[in-house]
Amino acid sequence: MNKNKIFQLLLIVLVFDFSACAKSKSSSAVKQTASEQAQPVINPELEKLNRVLFSMSDRCKAAIPNGNPEEFLADLHKVLDVEKNFRSDDLSLYFLIDKKHKVGSDYVPKDLMAVKGNDLWNVSRNDLSLRPEAYAALEDLSRAALNDGIKLLVSSTYRSYQYQEGLFNRYVKQDGEALAERYSARPGTSQHQLGVAIDFGSITDDWGDTKMGKWVYEHAAEHGWSLSFPQGYEDVTGYMWECWHFRYIGKEACRFQKKWFSDIQQFMLEFIDAWEKAE
Ligand SMILES: [Zn+2]
């Protein structure tokens, strides 16, 4: 029996326990037996976890390893609690944006900070900016890179809806719509519009094999940055592999993603989205 099966069976058992529990309550509504009174308190969130997990795609479910649901919930709450330290007057750092989940043409992150070249990093252009949380996390990442003798090159950051629209239309003209869809986001669907994504280096596949590319791949998560479009997951993320594109989600979420979602950001953000929308 593989690990995923065990976790799924465990969940089925939990569902079963819950229905049994509900029945016993309704059939003996007034007087509980001694054995019922002795039953341990069941975490009410387990039932919600079952519902949310069963609503996820088969591929996402298959990515979740064997584990204790109570531990999963404890880890989830750590991730959700961390976000309370961040500003509450802007979109969640875990906001799901993809081909199906969009923001409006007027959405601009609050208090964007200009990202100019400095002692910590180089830039490819002078009109870059990030959300404050992502800016601080870039400082953190860049300091660690410098300690290892690498100065990062930041090439693309926040993009407005209008800028993304121009970019996407240009790619459609160049490569046709079908191909452009695989590597460029339609306006309103880009992580770049959220001000939390960075494209590093040359923005080409071979950057992944450079010293800088290897270092970022190895250490990004330690500083809260997550690879958004990994190799082999185009049918999940909607995009071809992009070794240069990282999204800031925070260190705790990076740990959660690695431990419970096979390190696939899309699965974790889909789960959090479903969790927050569930009753
Ligand atoms: Zn990008």
Residues whose N, C-alpha, C, O or C-beta is under 5 A from the ligand:
A	BS01	ZN	D199 H245
